[in-house]
Amino acid sequence: MDTGSISYRRAFETYIRKGIPINLSQKQTHPTSHYVWRTRGDGKVRPSHAANDGKIFAWDNPPPTGHPGEDYGCRCIAEPYVANINEHIEIALSGISDIGSPWSSRDFVHHYFNGNGRGVAVRETGHLRSIVAEYRKIVIDDPTRLPKQIARKARETKNGSFSNNFYNTYDMTDVVFSLGDTTIGGKYTGNSSEENGILSVSGEMDFYLEDFFRDPLDIFDIIPGDNLELARSKSYRIYDNWQGRFEGKIYADASSSRFG
C-alpha cells in the first residue's frame, strides 16, 4: 500500500498506540469507481466531513479530507455509486443518395466492356442506399462492432479527443451481386468527458467504399504475383464515400458496459 496515504498514516498511529500490526498486503479494492459520502448524521461529525455528505467522489481522485474512514476517528462510510443511465452510442449517417435506377448485372458487365475503365461511384449505380443499409445492420447496429471500438478509444482518453481508423471486407453479394466482397472503412474523430463514472462521447465520421469490377467472363483472373496495373486495366474502380456523426453516454468501467 501507499505509505504516504492517509490510510497508512492512520494504520501507523494505531500501531503506535495499540500495537496492531500494519497489514502491508492491504490493497484498496472497490466495487465501483465512485462512491457517495455518507456521515453518521450526528453531532460528532466534523464540519469538513458534514460538507461532503451526499456528494459523489471518485476513488482515484479523493477530496481534500481524504476518503471516508481514512482520517483518524472518522466514522463516515463510502456508499458504492453506480449511475443509472440509458447507455447508448447513436450513429447518424448523411451524404447517402442514389442517382438513377439501380444497375443490373448486365449494366455492370456493359460498363466493363464499354466504359473505357472509368471508375463508377456506387451512387451512380443506384445501389448506395442498399449497401449502406446492409453495412449499418452488420457493423453499426451491433454494439460489439463499431460502437464498441468508439467506446474503447473514449475510455483510453476519458477527457479529451480521440480518433481511429477502421476498415474491413464485407460480402455484399446478396445485396448487389456484381460487387461481391467489398472494402468499407473510414475514420472517426471525437471527444469524451468523464463525470461520476459516465463518459459522454460525440464526434464525426468519414466512410469510404473501395472495390473493383473485374473479369465478368472469367477470362482474366487476378492471382498473387499478377501485375496490378494490368489487372486494373482489365477492371474498373467502384467507390463512394459518406459521412456520419455519433453521440452517446457509456460507463467508464468497461466491465459494467454493454460496449465493454
C-alpha atoms as an extended CHARMM CRD file, in Angstrom:
* protein
*
       260  EXT
         1         1  MET       CA              0.0000000000        0.0000000000        0.0000000000  PROA      1               0.0000000000
         2         2  ASP       CA              0.9950000000        3.6610000000       -0.3750000000  PROA      2               0.0000000000
         3         3  THR       CA              2.9880000000        4.5650000000        2.7620000000  PROA      3               0.0000000000
         4         4  GLY       CA              2.2490000000        8.2310000000        2.1250000000  PROA      4               0.0000000000
         5         5  SER       CA             -1.5150000000        7.8030000000        2.1250000000  PROA      5               0.0000000000
         6         6  ILE       CA             -3.8640000000        8.8950000000        4.8700000000  PROA      6               0.0000000000
         7         7  SER       CA             -4.9430000000        5.2800000000        5.4120000000  PROA      7               0.0000000000
         8         8  TYR       CA             -1.3480000000        4.2110000000        6.0310000000  PROA      8               0.0000000000
         9         9  ARG       CA             -0.7670000000        7.0790000000        8.4760000000  PROA      9               0.0000000000
        10        10  ARG       CA             -3.9050000000        6.0830000000       10.3340000000  PROA      10              0.0000000000
        11        11  ALA       CA             -2.7550000000        2.4500000000       10.4680000000  PROA      11              0.0000000000
        12        12  PHE       CA              0.6570000000        3.5910000000       11.7040000000  PROA      12              0.0000000000
        13        13  GLU       CA             -0.9320000000        5.6440000000       14.5040000000  PROA      13              0.0000000000
        14        14  THR       CA             -2.9930000000        2.6140000000       15.5110000000  PROA      14              0.0000000000
        15        15  TYR       CA              0.1540000000        0.5210000000       15.5680000000  PROA      15              0.0000000000
        16        16  ILE       CA              1.9520000000        3.0390000000       17.8050000000  PROA      16              0.0000000000
        17        17  ARG       CA             -0.9680000000        3.4020000000       20.2530000000  PROA      17              0.0000000000
        18        18  LYS       CA             -2.3680000000       -0.1410000000       20.3140000000  PROA      18              0.0000000000
        19        19  GLY       CA              0.3170000000       -2.3750000000       18.8280000000  PROA      19              0.0000000000
        20        20  ILE       CA             -1.9080000000       -3.5840000000       15.9730000000  PROA      20              0.0000000000
        21        21  PRO       CA              0.3970000000       -4.6410000000       13.0800000000  PROA      21              0.0000000000
        22        22  ILE       CA              0.1820000000       -2.7680000000        9.8070000000  PROA      22              0.0000000000
        23        23  ASN       CA             -1.0690000000       -5.0300000000        7.0210000000  PROA      23              0.0000000000
        24        24  LEU       CA              1.4290000000       -4.3170000000        4.2440000000  PROA      24              0.0000000000
        25        25  SER       CA             -0.5420000000       -6.5030000000        1.8300000000  PROA      25              0.0000000000
        26        26  GLN       CA             -3.5930000000       -4.2820000000        2.2110000000  PROA      26              0.0000000000
        27        27  LYS       CA             -4.9030000000       -3.2720000000       -1.1670000000  PROA      27              0.0000000000
        28        28  GLN       CA             -7.6160000000       -0.7780000000       -1.9410000000  PROA      28              0.0000000000
        29        29  THR       CA            -10.3220000000       -2.6320000000       -3.8720000000  PROA      29              0.0000000000
        30        30  HSD       CA            -13.7010000000       -1.1020000000       -4.5610000000  PROA      30              0.0000000000
        31        31  PRO       CA            -16.8330000000       -2.4590000000       -6.2390000000  PROA      31              0.0000000000
        32        32  THR       CA            -17.3860000000        0.8000000000       -8.1420000000  PROA      32              0.0000000000
        33        33  SER       CA            -15.2090000000        3.6230000000       -9.4380000000  PROA      33              0.0000000000
        34        34  HSD       CA            -17.2100000000        6.2360000000       -7.4900000000  PROA      34              0.0000000000
        35        35  TYR       CA            -18.9650000000        6.4590000000       -4.1350000000  PROA      35              0.0000000000
        36        36  VAL       CA            -21.4130000000        8.6360000000       -2.2170000000  PROA      36              0.0000000000
        37        37  TRP       CA            -20.0500000000       10.0920000000        1.0280000000  PROA      37              0.0000000000
        38        38  ARG       CA            -22.3140000000        9.2500000000        3.9850000000  PROA      38              0.0000000000
        39        39  THR       CA            -21.8580000000       10.5550000000        7.5140000000  PROA      39              0.0000000000
        40        40  ARG       CA            -23.4330000000        9.2260000000       10.7200000000  PROA      40              0.0000000000
        41        41  GLY       CA            -25.5920000000       12.3400000000       10.8100000000  PROA      41              0.0000000000
        42        42  ASP       CA            -24.9680000000       13.1920000000       14.4430000000  PROA      42              0.0000000000
        43        43  GLY       CA            -23.2520000000       15.9640000000       16.3610000000  PROA      43              0.0000000000
        44        44  LYS       CA            -19.9130000000       14.1820000000       16.3550000000  PROA      44              0.0000000000
        45        45  VAL       CA            -19.4100000000       14.6010000000       12.6020000000  PROA      45              0.0000000000
        46        46  ARG       CA            -16.6550000000       17.1150000000       11.8970000000  PROA      46              0.0000000000
        47        47  PRO       CA            -17.7520000000       20.0760000000        9.7240000000  PROA      47              0.0000000000
        48        48  SER       CA            -15.4580000000       19.2480000000        6.7950000000  PROA      48              0.0000000000
        49        49  HSD       CA            -16.9460000000       15.7560000000        6.5920000000  PROA      49              0.0000000000
        50        50  ALA       CA            -20.5090000000       17.0320000000        7.0130000000  PROA      50              0.0000000000
        51        51  ALA       CA            -19.8530000000       19.2110000000        3.9450000000  PROA      51              0.0000000000
        52        52  ASN       CA            -19.0470000000       16.0390000000        1.9540000000  PROA      52              0.0000000000
        53        53  ASP       CA            -22.2520000000       14.2480000000        2.9420000000  PROA      53              0.0000000000
        54        54  GLY       CA            -24.2460000000       13.1050000000       -0.0850000000  PROA      54              0.0000000000
        55        55  LYS       CA            -21.6120000000       14.1670000000       -2.6030000000  PROA      55              0.0000000000
        56        56  ILE       CA            -20.1200000000       11.8380000000       -5.1910000000  PROA      56              0.0000000000
        57        57  PHE       CA            -16.3660000000       11.2560000000       -5.3120000000  PROA      57              0.0000000000
        58        58  ALA       CA            -14.0380000000        9.0550000000       -7.3540000000  PROA      58              0.0000000000
        59        59  TRP       CA            -11.7540000000        6.5580000000       -5.6280000000  PROA      59              0.0000000000
        60        60  ASP       CA             -8.8610000000        7.7030000000       -7.7860000000  PROA      60              0.0000000000
        61        61  ASN       CA             -9.4890000000       11.3990000000       -7.0220000000  PROA      61              0.0000000000
        62        62  PRO       CA            -10.0860000000       11.8580000000       -3.2700000000  PROA      62              0.0000000000
        63        63  PRO       CA            -11.4480000000       15.0950000000       -1.7730000000  PROA      63              0.0000000000
        64        64  PRO       CA             -9.1640000000       17.2460000000        0.4460000000  PROA      64              0.0000000000
        65        65  THR       CA            -10.4270000000       15.3690000000        3.5160000000  PROA      65              0.0000000000
        66        66  GLY       CA             -9.3520000000       12.0070000000        2.1110000000  PROA      66              0.0000000000
        67        67  HSD       CA            -11.7970000000        9.1610000000        1.5890000000  PROA      67              0.0000000000
        68        68  PRO       CA            -14.3940000000        8.1760000000        4.2400000000  PROA      68              0.0000000000
        69        69  GLY       CA            -12.8020000000        6.3810000000        7.1750000000  PROA      69              0.0000000000
        70        70  GLU       CA             -9.2500000000        7.4180000000        6.2980000000  PROA      70              0.0000000000
        71        71  ASP       CA             -8.9700000000       10.4070000000        8.6280000000  PROA      71              0.0000000000
        72        72  TYR       CA             -8.3220000000        9.4200000000       12.2360000000  PROA      72              0.0000000000
        73        73  GLY       CA            -11.5470000000        8.6850000000       14.0960000000  PROA      73              0.0000000000
        74        74  CYS       CA            -13.6940000000        9.1460000000       11.0060000000  PROA      74              0.0000000000
        75        75  ARG       CA            -16.9000000000        7.0870000000       11.1200000000  PROA      75              0.0000000000
        76        76  CYS       CA            -18.1130000000        8.0840000000        7.6600000000  PROA      76              0.0000000000
        77        77  ILE       CA            -18.7230000000        5.4280000000        5.0280000000  PROA      77              0.0000000000
        78        78  ALA       CA            -18.4570000000        5.2350000000        1.2440000000  PROA      78              0.0000000000
        79        79  GLU       CA            -21.6650000000        4.0540000000       -0.3580000000  PROA      79              0.0000000000
        80        80  PRO       CA            -20.9760000000        2.4720000000       -3.7940000000  PROA      80              0.0000000000
        81        81  TYR       CA            -22.2960000000        4.6480000000       -6.5850000000  PROA      81              0.0000000000
        82        82  VAL       CA            -23.4560000000        3.3380000000       -9.9380000000  PROA      82              0.0000000000
        83        83  ALA       CA            -25.2000000000        5.8120000000      -12.1960000000  PROA      83              0.0000000000
        84        84  ASN       CA            -28.3770000000        4.5590000000      -13.8180000000  PROA      84              0.0000000000
        85        85  ILE       CA            -28.1670000000        5.6750000000      -17.4400000000  PROA      85              0.0000000000
        86        86  ASN       CA            -29.5900000000        4.6370000000      -20.7610000000  PROA      86              0.0000000000
        87        87  GLU       CA            -26.2230000000        3.5980000000      -22.1580000000  PROA      87              0.0000000000
        88        88  HSD       CA            -26.0420000000        4.2470000000      -25.8960000000  PROA      88              0.0000000000
        89        89  ILE       CA            -23.8850000000        5.2690000000      -28.8320000000  PROA      89              0.0000000000
        90        90  GLU       CA            -26.0340000000        6.6000000000      -31.6670000000  PROA      90              0.0000000000
        91        91  ILE       CA            -24.5410000000        6.8980000000      -35.1600000000  PROA      91              0.0000000000
        92        92  ALA       CA            -26.3700000000        9.0250000000      -37.7400000000  PROA      92              0.0000000000
        93        93  LEU       CA            -25.2920000000        8.8370000000      -41.3840000000  PROA      93              0.0000000000
        94        94  SER       CA            -25.5020000000       11.5010000000      -44.0750000000  PROA      94              0.0000000000
        95        95  GLY       CA            -24.4780000000       12.0600000000      -47.6900000000  PROA      95              0.0000000000
        96        96  ILE       CA            -26.2490000000        8.9110000000      -48.8910000000  PROA      96              0.0000000000
        97        97  SER       CA            -28.1770000000        9.2450000000      -52.1430000000  PROA      97              0.0000000000
        98        98  ASP       CA            -28.5910000000        7.3410000000      -55.3920000000  PROA      98              0.0000000000
        99        99  ILE       CA            -28.5810000000        8.6010000000      -58.9760000000  PROA      99              0.0000000000
       100       100  GLY       CA            -30.9310000000        6.9380000000      -61.4150000000  PROA      100             0.0000000000
       101       101  SER       CA            -32.2960000000        3.4060000000      -61.4760000000  PROA      101             0.0000000000
       102       102  PRO       CA            -30.2960000000        0.5410000000      -59.9210000000  PROA      102             0.0000000000
       103       103  TRP       CA            -27.9030000000       -1.1850000000      -62.2970000000  PROA      103             0.0000000000
       104       104  SER       CA            -28.4660000000       -4.8020000000      -63.1410000000  PROA      104             0.0000000000
       105       105  SER       CA            -25.6240000000       -7.2980000000      -63.5060000000  PROA      105             0.0000000000
       106       106  ARG       CA            -25.8630000000       -6.7160000000      -67.2590000000  PROA      106             0.0000000000
       107       107  ASP       CA            -25.2350000000       -2.9860000000      -66.6980000000  PROA      107             0.0000000000
       108       108  PHE       CA            -22.0620000000       -3.7000000000      -64.7200000000  PROA      108             0.0000000000
       109       109  VAL       CA            -20.8100000000       -6.0130000000      -67.4940000000  PROA      109             0.0000000000
       110       110  HSD       CA            -21.7180000000       -3.4950000000      -70.1690000000  PROA      110             0.0000000000
       111       111  HSD       CA            -19.6140000000       -0.8330000000      -68.4460000000  PROA      111             0.0000000000
       112       112  TYR       CA            -16.7290000000       -3.3070000000      -68.1780000000  PROA      112             0.0000000000
       113       113  PHE       CA            -16.5930000000       -3.6630000000      -71.9560000000  PROA      113             0.0000000000
       114       114  ASN       CA            -17.6200000000       -0.1640000000      -72.9760000000  PROA      114             0.0000000000
       115       115  GLY       CA            -16.7160000000        2.1750000000      -70.1260000000  PROA      115             0.0000000000
       116       116  ASN       CA            -13.0190000000        2.5280000000      -71.0410000000  PROA      116             0.0000000000
       117       117  GLY       CA            -12.0360000000        1.6960000000      -67.4590000000  PROA      117             0.0000000000
       118       118  ARG       CA            -13.8260000000        4.7290000000      -65.9980000000  PROA      118             0.0000000000
       119       119  GLY       CA            -14.4630000000        4.4020000000      -62.2900000000  PROA      119             0.0000000000
       120       120  VAL       CA            -18.0420000000        4.4500000000      -61.0640000000  PROA      120             0.0000000000
       121       121  ALA       CA            -19.4130000000        5.7960000000      -57.7850000000  PROA      121             0.0000000000
       122       122  VAL       CA            -21.8010000000        3.3570000000      -56.1280000000  PROA      122             0.0000000000
       123       123  ARG       CA            -24.4790000000        6.0530000000      -56.1070000000  PROA      123             0.0000000000
       124       124  GLU       CA            -24.2110000000        6.1440000000      -59.9380000000  PROA      124             0.0000000000
       125       125  THR       CA            -25.2330000000        2.5010000000      -59.9860000000  PROA      125             0.0000000000
       126       126  GLY       CA            -28.2570000000        3.2370000000      -57.8010000000  PROA      126             0.0000000000
       127       127  HSD       CA            -27.1060000000        0.8850000000      -55.0220000000  PROA      127             0.0000000000
       128       128  LEU       CA            -25.5270000000        3.1180000000      -52.3720000000  PROA      128             0.0000000000
       129       129  ARG       CA            -28.5630000000        3.1990000000      -50.0840000000  PROA      129             0.0000000000
       130       130  SER       CA            -28.9240000000       -0.5780000000      -50.0610000000  PROA      130             0.0000000000
       131       131  ILE       CA            -25.1820000000       -1.1370000000      -49.4870000000  PROA      131             0.0000000000
       132       132  VAL       CA            -25.0750000000        1.3330000000      -46.5910000000  PROA      132             0.0000000000
       133       133  ALA       CA            -28.2340000000       -0.1740000000      -45.0850000000  PROA      133             0.0000000000
       134       134  GLU       CA            -26.5990000000       -3.6230000000      -45.0700000000  PROA      134             0.0000000000
       135       135  TYR       CA            -23.3850000000       -2.1780000000      -43.6310000000  PROA      135             0.0000000000
       136       136  ARG       CA            -25.3560000000       -0.4600000000      -40.8650000000  PROA      136             0.0000000000
       137       137  LYS       CA            -27.0660000000       -3.7400000000      -39.9810000000  PROA      137             0.0000000000
       138       138  ILE       CA            -23.7460000000       -5.6030000000      -39.7720000000  PROA      138             0.0000000000
       139       139  VAL       CA            -21.4190000000       -3.0480000000      -38.1900000000  PROA      139             0.0000000000
       140       140  ILE       CA            -23.2690000000       -0.0630000000      -36.7390000000  PROA      140             0.0000000000
       141       141  ASP       CA            -26.3580000000       -1.6100000000      -35.1500000000  PROA      141             0.0000000000
       142       142  ASP       CA            -24.2490000000       -4.2830000000      -33.4360000000  PROA      142             0.0000000000
       143       143  PRO       CA            -22.9270000000       -2.7920000000      -30.1370000000  PROA      143             0.0000000000
       144       144  THR       CA            -19.9410000000       -5.1640000000      -30.2230000000  PROA      144             0.0000000000
       145       145  ARG       CA            -18.6580000000       -3.7930000000      -33.5470000000  PROA      145             0.0000000000
       146       146  LEU       CA            -18.1060000000       -0.1190000000      -34.4310000000  PROA      146             0.0000000000
       147       147  PRO       CA            -19.8090000000        1.3050000000      -31.2890000000  PROA      147             0.0000000000
       148       148  LYS       CA            -17.5120000000       -0.8310000000      -29.1260000000  PROA      148             0.0000000000
       149       149  GLN       CA            -14.4520000000        0.4660000000      -30.9900000000  PROA      149             0.0000000000
       150       150  ILE       CA            -15.5430000000        4.0350000000      -30.2960000000  PROA      150             0.0000000000
       151       151  ALA       CA            -16.1740000000        3.2120000000      -26.6220000000  PROA      151             0.0000000000
       152       152  ARG       CA            -12.7160000000        1.6880000000      -26.2000000000  PROA      152             0.0000000000
       153       153  LYS       CA            -10.9940000000        4.7440000000      -27.6560000000  PROA      153             0.0000000000
       154       154  ALA       CA            -13.0900000000        7.0620000000      -25.4980000000  PROA      154             0.0000000000
       155       155  ARG       CA            -12.1240000000        5.1170000000      -22.3570000000  PROA      155             0.0000000000
       156       156  GLU       CA             -8.4480000000        5.3640000000      -23.2610000000  PROA      156             0.0000000000
       157       157  THR       CA             -8.8010000000        9.1490000000      -23.3200000000  PROA      157             0.0000000000
       158       158  LYS       CA            -11.5590000000        9.7440000000      -20.7160000000  PROA      158             0.0000000000
       159       159  ASN       CA            -11.2410000000       13.5160000000      -21.0160000000  PROA      159             0.0000000000
       160       160  GLY       CA            -10.0790000000       14.8110000000      -24.3640000000  PROA      160             0.0000000000
       161       161  SER       CA            -10.0290000000       13.9830000000      -28.0620000000  PROA      161             0.0000000000
       162       162  PHE       CA             -9.5910000000       10.6040000000      -29.7280000000  PROA      162             0.0000000000
       163       163  SER       CA             -9.5450000000        9.1820000000      -33.2430000000  PROA      163             0.0000000000
       164       164  ASN       CA             -9.0950000000        5.8880000000      -35.0340000000  PROA      164             0.0000000000
       165       165  ASN       CA             -9.1730000000        4.3080000000      -38.4890000000  PROA      165             0.0000000000
       166       166  PHE       CA            -11.2690000000        1.2490000000      -39.3140000000  PROA      166             0.0000000000
       167       167  TYR       CA            -11.8810000000       -0.9980000000      -42.3210000000  PROA      167             0.0000000000
       168       168  ASN       CA            -12.9540000000       -4.4900000000      -43.2250000000  PROA      168             0.0000000000
       169       169  THR       CA            -14.2120000000       -6.5540000000      -46.1460000000  PROA      169             0.0000000000
       170       170  TYR       CA            -17.9020000000       -7.4410000000      -46.3530000000  PROA      170             0.0000000000
       171       171  ASP       CA            -19.7520000000       -9.8510000000      -48.6060000000  PROA      171             0.0000000000
       172       172  MET       CA            -22.3700000000       -7.7790000000      -50.4170000000  PROA      172             0.0000000000
       173       173  THR       CA            -23.2610000000      -10.4600000000      -52.9570000000  PROA      173             0.0000000000
       174       174  ASP       CA            -26.8320000000      -10.7970000000      -51.6450000000  PROA      174             0.0000000000
       175       175  VAL       CA            -27.3100000000       -7.0270000000      -51.9150000000  PROA      175             0.0000000000
       176       176  VAL       CA            -25.5660000000       -6.3280000000      -55.2260000000  PROA      176             0.0000000000
       177       177  PHE       CA            -24.2980000000       -9.4860000000      -56.8790000000  PROA      177             0.0000000000
       178       178  SER       CA            -21.7640000000       -7.6840000000      -59.0650000000  PROA      178             0.0000000000
       179       179  LEU       CA            -19.9850000000       -6.1220000000      -56.0600000000  PROA      179             0.0000000000
       180       180  GLY       CA            -19.2840000000       -9.2640000000      -54.0390000000  PROA      180             0.0000000000
       181       181  ASP       CA            -16.6000000000       -8.7750000000      -51.3660000000  PROA      181             0.0000000000
       182       182  THR       CA            -16.2790000000       -5.0320000000      -50.7850000000  PROA      182             0.0000000000
       183       183  THR       CA            -13.9580000000       -2.9990000000      -48.5730000000  PROA      183             0.0000000000
       184       184  ILE       CA            -15.6530000000       -0.3920000000      -46.3760000000  PROA      184             0.0000000000
       185       185  GLY       CA            -13.6880000000        1.6990000000      -43.9310000000  PROA      185             0.0000000000
       186       186  GLY       CA            -13.1780000000        5.1670000000      -42.5810000000  PROA      186             0.0000000000
       187       187  LYS       CA            -12.1030000000        7.2900000000      -39.6620000000  PROA      187             0.0000000000
       188       188  TYR       CA            -13.8220000000        8.7140000000      -36.6030000000  PROA      188             0.0000000000
       189       189  THR       CA            -12.7020000000       11.7090000000      -34.5570000000  PROA      189             0.0000000000
       190       190  GLY       CA            -14.3800000000       12.6060000000      -31.3100000000  PROA      190             0.0000000000
       191       191  ASN       CA            -14.2550000000       13.9660000000      -27.7900000000  PROA      191             0.0000000000
       192       192  SER       CA            -15.0710000000       12.4010000000      -24.4480000000  PROA      192             0.0000000000
       193       193  SER       CA            -15.6400000000       13.7990000000      -20.9750000000  PROA      193             0.0000000000
       194       194  GLU       CA            -15.9970000000       11.8320000000      -17.7420000000  PROA      194             0.0000000000
       195       195  GLU       CA            -18.2220000000       12.6650000000      -14.7890000000  PROA      195             0.0000000000
       196       196  ASN       CA            -19.1310000000       10.3300000000      -11.9410000000  PROA      196             0.0000000000
       197       197  GLY       CA            -18.1090000000        7.2410000000      -13.8780000000  PROA      197             0.0000000000
       198       198  ILE       CA            -20.0480000000        8.1980000000      -17.0180000000  PROA      198             0.0000000000
       199       199  LEU       CA            -18.4070000000        9.1140000000      -20.3210000000  PROA      199             0.0000000000
       200       200  SER       CA            -20.1600000000       11.4880000000      -22.7020000000  PROA      200             0.0000000000
       201       201  VAL       CA            -18.8810000000       10.9870000000      -26.2520000000  PROA      201             0.0000000000
       202       202  SER       CA            -19.5030000000       12.7740000000      -29.5440000000  PROA      202             0.0000000000
       203       203  GLY       CA            -17.7600000000       13.1980000000      -32.8650000000  PROA      203             0.0000000000
       204       204  GLU       CA            -17.7220000000       12.9040000000      -36.6250000000  PROA      204             0.0000000000
       205       205  MET       CA            -17.0750000000       10.0510000000      -39.0290000000  PROA      205             0.0000000000
       206       206  ASP       CA            -15.9820000000        9.6550000000      -42.6570000000  PROA      206             0.0000000000
       207       207  PHE       CA            -16.7160000000        6.4290000000      -44.5480000000  PROA      207             0.0000000000
       208       208  TYR       CA            -15.4010000000        5.1230000000      -47.8430000000  PROA      208             0.0000000000
       209       209  LEU       CA            -16.0930000000        2.1280000000      -50.0850000000  PROA      209             0.0000000000
       210       210  GLU       CA            -13.4610000000        0.6830000000      -52.4440000000  PROA      210             0.0000000000
       211       211  ASP       CA            -13.9590000000       -2.1340000000      -54.9220000000  PROA      211             0.0000000000
       212       212  PHE       CA            -13.0820000000       -3.2110000000      -58.4580000000  PROA      212             0.0000000000
       213       213  PHE       CA            -15.3400000000       -4.7980000000      -61.0080000000  PROA      213             0.0000000000
       214       214  ARG       CA            -13.2160000000       -7.2720000000      -62.9230000000  PROA      214             0.0000000000
       215       215  ASP       CA            -13.3680000000      -10.2090000000      -65.3190000000  PROA      215             0.0000000000
       216       216  PRO       CA            -17.1040000000      -10.8860000000      -65.7850000000  PROA      216             0.0000000000
       217       217  LEU       CA            -16.3660000000      -13.8620000000      -68.0630000000  PROA      217             0.0000000000
       218       218  ASP       CA            -13.5120000000      -15.3380000000      -66.0030000000  PROA      218             0.0000000000
       219       219  ILE       CA            -11.0640000000      -14.5630000000      -68.7920000000  PROA      219             0.0000000000
       220       220  PHE       CA             -8.6940000000      -12.6590000000      -66.5040000000  PROA      220             0.0000000000
       221       221  ASP       CA             -8.0830000000      -13.9760000000      -63.0130000000  PROA      221             0.0000000000
       222       222  ILE       CA             -6.0370000000      -11.8980000000      -60.5670000000  PROA      222             0.0000000000
       223       223  ILE       CA             -3.7260000000      -14.1470000000      -58.5950000000  PROA      223             0.0000000000
       224       224  PRO       CA             -0.7450000000      -13.3950000000      -56.3210000000  PROA      224             0.0000000000
       225       225  GLY       CA              2.1140000000      -12.1070000000      -58.4570000000  PROA      225             0.0000000000
       226       226  ASP       CA             -0.0610000000      -10.6170000000      -61.2040000000  PROA      226             0.0000000000
       227       227  ASN       CA              0.7640000000       -7.1160000000      -62.4010000000  PROA      227             0.0000000000
       228       228  LEU       CA             -1.6480000000       -4.8450000000      -60.5360000000  PROA      228             0.0000000000
       229       229  GLU       CA             -1.6430000000       -2.1600000000      -63.2220000000  PROA      229             0.0000000000
       230       230  LEU       CA             -2.5120000000       -4.7550000000      -65.8440000000  PROA      230             0.0000000000
       231       231  ALA       CA             -5.2540000000       -6.0430000000      -63.5630000000  PROA      231             0.0000000000
       232       232  ARG       CA             -6.6660000000       -2.5560000000      -63.2100000000  PROA      232             0.0000000000
       233       233  SER       CA             -6.5850000000       -2.0630000000      -66.9510000000  PROA      233             0.0000000000
       234       234  LYS       CA             -8.9370000000       -5.0190000000      -67.1980000000  PROA      234             0.0000000000
       235       235  SER       CA            -11.2450000000       -3.7120000000      -64.4840000000  PROA      235             0.0000000000
       236       236  TYR       CA            -12.8720000000       -0.5210000000      -63.2670000000  PROA      236             0.0000000000
       237       237  ARG       CA            -12.9850000000        1.0500000000      -59.8570000000  PROA      237             0.0000000000
       238       238  ILE       CA            -16.1880000000        1.1710000000      -57.8420000000  PROA      238             0.0000000000
       239       239  TYR       CA            -16.0530000000        3.6620000000      -54.9960000000  PROA      239             0.0000000000
       240       240  ASP       CA            -18.0010000000        6.0890000000      -52.8450000000  PROA      240             0.0000000000
       241       241  ASN       CA            -17.9760000000        7.9560000000      -49.5490000000  PROA      241             0.0000000000
       242       242  TRP       CA            -20.4070000000        9.3030000000      -46.9870000000  PROA      242             0.0000000000
       243       243  GLN       CA            -20.3460000000       10.8720000000      -43.5510000000  PROA      243             0.0000000000
       244       244  GLY       CA            -21.6970000000       10.3520000000      -40.0650000000  PROA      244             0.0000000000
       245       245  ARG       CA            -21.9230000000       11.7300000000      -36.5530000000  PROA      245             0.0000000000
       246       246  PHE       CA            -22.0330000000        9.9090000000      -33.2340000000  PROA      246             0.0000000000
       247       247  GLU       CA            -23.0320000000       10.7720000000      -29.6860000000  PROA      247             0.0000000000
       248       248  GLY       CA            -23.7180000000        8.7970000000      -26.5680000000  PROA      248             0.0000000000
       249       249  LYS       CA            -23.1980000000        8.0370000000      -22.9130000000  PROA      249             0.0000000000
       250       250  ILE       CA            -21.3440000000        4.9640000000      -21.6860000000  PROA      250             0.0000000000
       251       251  TYR       CA            -19.9760000000        3.6340000000      -18.4190000000  PROA      251             0.0000000000
       252       252  ALA       CA            -16.3160000000        4.4590000000      -17.9170000000  PROA      252             0.0000000000
       253       253  ASP       CA            -15.9180000000        0.9870000000      -16.3990000000  PROA      253             0.0000000000
       254       254  ALA       CA            -15.9470000000       -1.4230000000      -19.3410000000  PROA      254             0.0000000000
       255       255  SER       CA            -16.9840000000       -4.3560000000      -17.1170000000  PROA      255             0.0000000000
       256       256  SER       CA            -20.3090000000       -2.6130000000      -16.4300000000  PROA      256             0.0000000000
       257       257  SER       CA            -20.9290000000       -1.6400000000      -20.0570000000  PROA      257             0.0000000000
       258       258  ARG       CA            -22.7730000000       -3.2430000000      -22.9340000000  PROA      258             0.0000000000
       259       259  PHE       CA            -19.9920000000       -1.6840000000      -25.0180000000  PROA      259             0.0000000000
       260       260  GLY       CA            -17.3110000000       -3.3310000000      -22.8540000000  PROA      260             0.0000000000
